[in-house]
């Protein structure tokens, strides 16, 4: 059974389309890094 390569395209959303990230998201990311890596 041969394997075929298939081309794909991806267009990310713009800020106006709902790609919103704020300071709370950064805080949660730092919390997760500390929780799962430092406090093991």
mmCIF file of the N, C-alpha and C atoms, coordinates in Angstrom:
data_MODEL
# 
_entry.id   MODEL 
# 
loop_
_atom_site.group_PDB 
_atom_site.id 
_atom_site.type_symbol 
_atom_site.label_atom_id 
_atom_site.label_alt_id 
_atom_site.label_comp_id 
_atom_site.label_asym_id 
_atom_site.label_entity_id 
_atom_site.label_seq_id 
_atom_site.pdbx_PDB_ins_code 
_atom_site.Cartn_x 
_atom_site.Cartn_y 
_atom_site.Cartn_z 
_atom_site.occupancy 
_atom_site.B_iso_or_equiv 
_atom_site.pdbx_formal_charge 
_atom_site.auth_seq_id 
_atom_site.auth_comp_id 
_atom_site.auth_asym_id 
_atom_site.auth_atom_id 
_atom_site.pdbx_PDB_model_num 
ATOM 1   N N  . UNK A 1 1  ? 0.850   -1.186 0.000  1.00 0.00 ? 1  UNK A N  1 
ATOM 2   C CA . UNK A 1 1  ? 0.000   0.000  0.000  1.00 0.00 ? 1  UNK A CA 1 
ATOM 3   C C  . UNK A 1 1  ? 0.894   1.248  0.000  1.00 0.00 ? 1  UNK A C  1 
ATOM 4   N N  . UNK A 1 2  ? 0.877   2.027  -1.057 1.00 0.00 ? 2  UNK A N  1 
ATOM 5   C CA . UNK A 1 2  ? 1.748   3.213  -1.130 1.00 0.00 ? 2  UNK A CA 1 
ATOM 6   C C  . UNK A 1 2  ? 1.258   4.349  -0.242 1.00 0.00 ? 2  UNK A C  1 
ATOM 7   N N  . UNK A 1 3  ? 2.211   5.170  0.164  1.00 0.00 ? 3  UNK A N  1 
ATOM 8   C CA . UNK A 1 3  ? 1.909   6.347  0.991  1.00 0.00 ? 3  UNK A CA 1 
ATOM 9   C C  . UNK A 1 3  ? 2.031   7.585  0.108  1.00 0.00 ? 3  UNK A C  1 
ATOM 10  N N  . UNK A 1 4  ? 1.022   8.412  0.126  1.00 0.00 ? 4  UNK A N  1 
ATOM 11  C CA . UNK A 1 4  ? 0.997   9.611  -0.705 1.00 0.00 ? 4  UNK A CA 1 
ATOM 12  C C  . UNK A 1 4  ? 1.127   10.864 0.149  1.00 0.00 ? 4  UNK A C  1 
ATOM 13  N N  . UNK A 1 5  ? 1.860   11.858 -0.360 1.00 0.00 ? 5  UNK A N  1 
ATOM 14  C CA . UNK A 1 5  ? 1.936   13.155 0.301  1.00 0.00 ? 5  UNK A CA 1 
ATOM 15  C C  . UNK A 1 5  ? 0.800   14.043 -0.185 1.00 0.00 ? 5  UNK A C  1 
ATOM 16  N N  . UNK A 1 6  ? 0.160   14.707 0.730  1.00 0.00 ? 6  UNK A N  1 
ATOM 17  C CA . UNK A 1 6  ? -0.973  15.560 0.384  1.00 0.00 ? 6  UNK A CA 1 
ATOM 18  C C  . UNK A 1 6  ? -0.671  16.970 0.879  1.00 0.00 ? 6  UNK A C  1 
ATOM 19  N N  . UNK A 1 7  ? -0.778  17.948 0.004  1.00 0.00 ? 7  UNK A N  1 
ATOM 20  C CA . UNK A 1 7  ? -0.534  19.324 0.397  1.00 0.00 ? 7  UNK A CA 1 
ATOM 21  C C  . UNK A 1 7  ? -1.680  19.887 1.215  1.00 0.00 ? 7  UNK A C  1 
ATOM 22  N N  . UNK A 1 8  ? -1.348  20.698 2.199  1.00 0.00 ? 8  UNK A N  1 
ATOM 23  C CA . UNK A 1 8  ? -2.366  21.341 3.019  1.00 0.00 ? 8  UNK A CA 1 
ATOM 24  C C  . UNK A 1 8  ? -2.081  22.830 3.073  1.00 0.00 ? 8  UNK A C  1 
ATOM 25  N N  . UNK A 1 9  ? -3.094  23.600 3.406  1.00 0.00 ? 9  UNK A N  1 
ATOM 26  C CA . UNK A 1 9  ? -2.905  25.031 3.615  1.00 0.00 ? 9  UNK A CA 1 
ATOM 27  C C  . UNK A 1 9  ? -3.606  25.433 4.908  1.00 0.00 ? 9  UNK A C  1 
ATOM 28  N N  . UNK A 1 10 ? -3.049  26.392 5.589  1.00 0.00 ? 10 UNK A N  1 
ATOM 29  C CA . UNK A 1 10 ? -3.601  26.827 6.864  1.00 0.00 ? 10 UNK A CA 1 
ATOM 30  C C  . UNK A 1 10 ? -3.558  28.340 6.924  1.00 0.00 ? 10 UNK A C  1 
ATOM 31  N N  . UNK A 1 11 ? -4.671  28.932 7.280  1.00 0.00 ? 11 UNK A N  1 
ATOM 32  C CA . UNK A 1 11 ? -4.740  30.378 7.454  1.00 0.00 ? 11 UNK A CA 1 
ATOM 33  C C  . UNK A 1 11 ? -5.231  30.663 8.863  1.00 0.00 ? 11 UNK A C  1 
ATOM 34  N N  . UNK A 1 12 ? -4.371  31.213 9.686  1.00 0.00 ? 12 UNK A N  1 
ATOM 35  C CA . UNK A 1 12 ? -4.737  31.516 11.055 1.00 0.00 ? 12 UNK A CA 1 
ATOM 36  C C  . UNK A 1 12 ? -5.723  32.676 11.130 1.00 0.00 ? 12 UNK A C  1 
ATOM 37  N N  . UNK A 1 13 ? -6.458  32.725 12.217 1.00 0.00 ? 13 UNK A N  1 
ATOM 38  C CA . UNK A 1 13 ? -7.423  33.808 12.402 1.00 0.00 ? 13 UNK A CA 1 
ATOM 39  C C  . UNK A 1 13 ? -6.704  35.103 12.756 1.00 0.00 ? 13 UNK A C  1 
ATOM 40  N N  . UNK A 1 14 ? -7.287  36.198 12.366 1.00 0.00 ? 14 UNK A N  1 
ATOM 41  C CA . UNK A 1 14 ? -6.739  37.500 12.745 1.00 0.00 ? 14 UNK A CA 1 
ATOM 42  C C  . UNK A 1 14 ? -7.292  37.899 14.108 1.00 0.00 ? 14 UNK A C  1 
ATOM 43  N N  . UNK A 1 15 ? -6.781  38.972 14.642 1.00 0.00 ? 15 UNK A N  1 
ATOM 44  C CA . UNK A 1 15 ? -7.251  39.456 15.940 1.00 0.00 ? 15 UNK A CA 1 
ATOM 45  C C  . UNK A 1 15 ? -8.733  39.802 15.889 1.00 0.00 ? 15 UNK A C  1 
ATOM 46  N N  . UNK A 1 16 ? -9.163  40.396 14.772 1.00 0.00 ? 16 UNK A N  1 
ATOM 47  C CA . UNK A 1 16 ? -10.562 40.775 14.636 1.00 0.00 ? 16 UNK A CA 1 
ATOM 48  C C  . UNK A 1 16 ? -11.487 39.564 14.546 1.00 0.00 ? 16 UNK A C  1 
ATOM 49  N N  . UNK A 1 17 ? -10.972 38.459 14.079 1.00 0.00 ? 17 UNK A N  1 
ATOM 50  C CA . UNK A 1 17 ? -11.793 37.256 13.935 1.00 0.00 ? 17 UNK A CA 1 
ATOM 51  C C  . UNK A 1 17 ? -11.881 36.436 15.217 1.00 0.00 ? 17 UNK A C  1 
ATOM 52  N N  . UNK A 1 18 ? -11.265 36.891 16.261 1.00 0.00 ? 18 UNK A N  1 
ATOM 53  C CA . UNK A 1 18 ? -11.432 36.198 17.533 1.00 0.00 ? 18 UNK A CA 1 
ATOM 54  C C  . UNK A 1 18 ? -10.179 35.605 18.124 1.00 0.00 ? 18 UNK A C  1 
ATOM 55  N N  . UNK A 1 19 ? -9.025  35.914 17.577 1.00 0.00 ? 19 UNK A N  1 
ATOM 56  C CA . UNK A 1 19 ? -7.786  35.391 18.151 1.00 0.00 ? 19 UNK A CA 1 
ATOM 57  C C  . UNK A 1 19 ? -7.320  36.359 19.228 1.00 0.00 ? 19 UNK A C  1 
ATOM 58  N N  . UNK A 1 20 ? -7.912  36.230 20.376 1.00 0.00 ? 20 UNK A N  1 
ATOM 59  C CA . UNK A 1 20 ? -7.643  37.189 21.442 1.00 0.00 ? 20 UNK A CA 1 
ATOM 60  C C  . UNK A 1 20 ? -6.904  36.500 22.589 1.00 0.00 ? 20 UNK A C  1 
ATOM 61  N N  . UNK A 1 21 ? -5.820  37.082 23.002 1.00 0.00 ? 21 UNK A N  1 
ATOM 62  C CA . UNK A 1 21 ? -5.063  36.587 24.144 1.00 0.00 ? 21 UNK A CA 1 
ATOM 63  C C  . UNK A 1 21 ? -4.696  37.788 24.995 1.00 0.00 ? 21 UNK A C  1 
ATOM 64  N N  . UNK A 1 22 ? -4.833  37.633 26.280 1.00 0.00 ? 22 UNK A N  1 
ATOM 65  C CA . UNK A 1 22 ? -4.592  38.752 27.180 1.00 0.00 ? 22 UNK A CA 1 
ATOM 66  C C  . UNK A 1 22 ? -3.581  38.406 28.251 1.00 0.00 ? 22 UNK A C  1 
ATOM 67  N N  . UNK A 1 23 ? -3.434  39.310 29.192 1.00 0.00 ? 23 UNK A N  1 
ATOM 68  C CA . UNK A 1 23 ? -2.447  39.103 30.261 1.00 0.00 ? 23 UNK A CA 1 
ATOM 69  C C  . UNK A 1 23 ? -2.839  37.937 31.144 1.00 0.00 ? 23 UNK A C  1 
ATOM 70  N N  . UNK A 1 24 ? -4.131  37.652 31.259 1.00 0.00 ? 24 UNK A N  1 
ATOM 71  C CA . UNK A 1 24 ? -4.552  36.511 32.078 1.00 0.00 ? 24 UNK A CA 1 
ATOM 72  C C  . UNK A 1 24 ? -4.052  35.201 31.492 1.00 0.00 ? 24 UNK A C  1 
ATOM 73  N N  . UNK A 1 25 ? -4.039  35.110 30.167 1.00 0.00 ? 25 UNK A N  1 
ATOM 74  C CA . UNK A 1 25 ? -3.546  33.893 29.519 1.00 0.00 ? 25 UNK A CA 1 
ATOM 75  C C  . UNK A 1 25 ? -2.058  33.699 29.795 1.00 0.00 ? 25 UNK A C  1 
ATOM 76  N N  . UNK A 1 26 ? -1.304  34.781 29.791 1.00 0.00 ? 26 UNK A N  1 
ATOM 77  C CA . UNK A 1 26 ? 0.120   34.697 30.118 1.00 0.00 ? 26 UNK A CA 1 
ATOM 78  C C  . UNK A 1 26 ? 0.341   34.250 31.550 1.00 0.00 ? 26 UNK A C  1 
ATOM 79  N N  . UNK A 1 27 ? -0.484  34.765 32.448 1.00 0.00 ? 27 UNK A N  1 
ATOM 80  C CA . UNK A 1 27 ? -0.370  34.376 33.856 1.00 0.00 ? 27 UNK A CA 1 
ATOM 81  C C  . UNK A 1 27 ? -0.681  32.902 34.037 1.00 0.00 ? 27 UNK A C  1 
ATOM 82  N N  . UNK A 1 28 ? -1.711  32.426 33.351 1.00 0.00 ? 28 UNK A N  1 
ATOM 83  C CA . UNK A 1 28 ? -2.062  31.011 33.451 1.00 0.00 ? 28 UNK A CA 1 
ATOM 84  C C  . UNK A 1 28 ? -0.969  30.127 32.876 1.00 0.00 ? 28 UNK A C  1 
ATOM 85  N N  . UNK A 1 29 ? -0.322  30.582 31.808 1.00 0.00 ? 29 UNK A N  1 
ATOM 86  C CA . UNK A 1 29 ? 0.767   29.798 31.219 1.00 0.00 ? 29 UNK A CA 1 
ATOM 87  C C  . UNK A 1 29 ? 1.943   29.709 32.185 1.00 0.00 ? 29 UNK A C  1 
ATOM 88  N N  . UNK A 1 30 ? 2.288   30.825 32.807 1.00 0.00 ? 30 UNK A N  1 
ATOM 89  C CA . UNK A 1 30 ? 3.382   30.807 33.784 1.00 0.00 ? 30 UNK A CA 1 
ATOM 90  C C  . UNK A 1 30 ? 3.043   29.911 34.970 1.00 0.00 ? 30 UNK A C  1 
ATOM 91  N N  . UNK A 1 31 ? 1.791   29.962 35.422 1.00 0.00 ? 31 UNK A N  1 
ATOM 92  C CA . UNK A 1 31 ? 1.359   29.116 36.526 1.00 0.00 ? 31 UNK A CA 1 
ATOM 93  C C  . UNK A 1 31 ? 1.506   27.636 36.169 1.00 0.00 ? 31 UNK A C  1 
ATOM 94  N N  . UNK A 1 32 ? 1.111   27.279 34.935 1.00 0.00 ? 32 UNK A N  1 
ATOM 95  C CA . UNK A 1 32 ? 1.210   25.881 34.510 1.00 0.00 ? 32 UNK A CA 1 
ATOM 96  C C  . UNK A 1 32 ? 2.668   25.447 34.428 1.00 0.00 ? 32 UNK A C  1 
ATOM 97  N N  . UNK A 1 33 ? 3.547   26.320 33.938 1.00 0.00 ? 33 UNK A N  1 
ATOM 98  C CA . UNK A 1 33 ? 4.960   25.983 33.843 1.00 0.00 ? 33 UNK A CA 1 
ATOM 99  C C  . UNK A 1 33 ? 5.536   25.733 35.231 1.00 0.00 ? 33 UNK A C  1 
ATOM 100 N N  . UNK A 1 34 ? 5.216   26.607 36.162 1.00 0.00 ? 34 UNK A N  1 
ATOM 101 C CA . UNK A 1 34 ? 5.724   26.438 37.530 1.00 0.00 ? 34 UNK A CA 1 
ATOM 102 C C  . UNK A 1 34 ? 5.133   25.195 38.164 1.00 0.00 ? 34 UNK A C  1 
ATOM 103 N N  . UNK A 1 35 ? 3.845   24.990 37.985 1.00 0.00 ? 35 UNK A N  1 
ATOM 104 C CA . UNK A 1 35 ? 3.165   23.865 38.633 1.00 0.00 ? 35 UNK A CA 1 
ATOM 105 C C  . UNK A 1 35 ? 3.693   22.518 38.146 1.00 0.00 ? 35 UNK A C  1 
ATOM 106 N N  . UNK A 1 36 ? 3.876   22.380 36.840 1.00 0.00 ? 36 UNK A N  1 
ATOM 107 C CA . UNK A 1 36 ? 4.228   21.069 36.298 1.00 0.00 ? 36 UNK A CA 1 
ATOM 108 C C  . UNK A 1 36 ? 5.718   20.830 36.116 1.00 0.00 ? 36 UNK A C  1 
ATOM 109 N N  . UNK A 1 37 ? 6.540   21.882 36.160 1.00 0.00 ? 37 UNK A N  1 
ATOM 110 C CA . UNK A 1 37 ? 7.961   21.679 35.956 1.00 0.00 ? 37 UNK A CA 1 
ATOM 111 C C  . UNK A 1 37 ? 8.807   21.982 37.191 1.00 0.00 ? 37 UNK A C  1 
ATOM 112 N N  . UNK A 1 38 ? 8.493   23.046 37.877 1.00 0.00 ? 38 UNK A N  1 
ATOM 113 C CA . UNK A 1 38 ? 9.317   23.443 39.013 1.00 0.00 ? 38 UNK A CA 1 
ATOM 114 C C  . UNK A 1 38 ? 8.893   22.700 40.278 1.00 0.00 ? 38 UNK A C  1 
ATOM 115 N N  . UNK A 1 39 ? 7.596   22.561 40.490 1.00 0.00 ? 39 UNK A N  1 
ATOM 116 C CA . UNK A 1 39 ? 7.095   21.945 41.728 1.00 0.00 ? 39 UNK A CA 1 
ATOM 117 C C  . UNK A 1 39 ? 6.829   20.459 41.564 1.00 0.00 ? 39 UNK A C  1 
ATOM 118 N N  . UNK A 1 40 ? 7.763   19.749 40.980 1.00 0.00 ? 40 UNK A N  1 
ATOM 119 C CA . UNK A 1 40 ? 7.587   18.294 40.819 1.00 0.00 ? 40 UNK A CA 1 
ATOM 120 C C  . UNK A 1 40 ? 8.214   17.567 41.960 1.00 0.00 ? 40 UNK A C  1 
# 
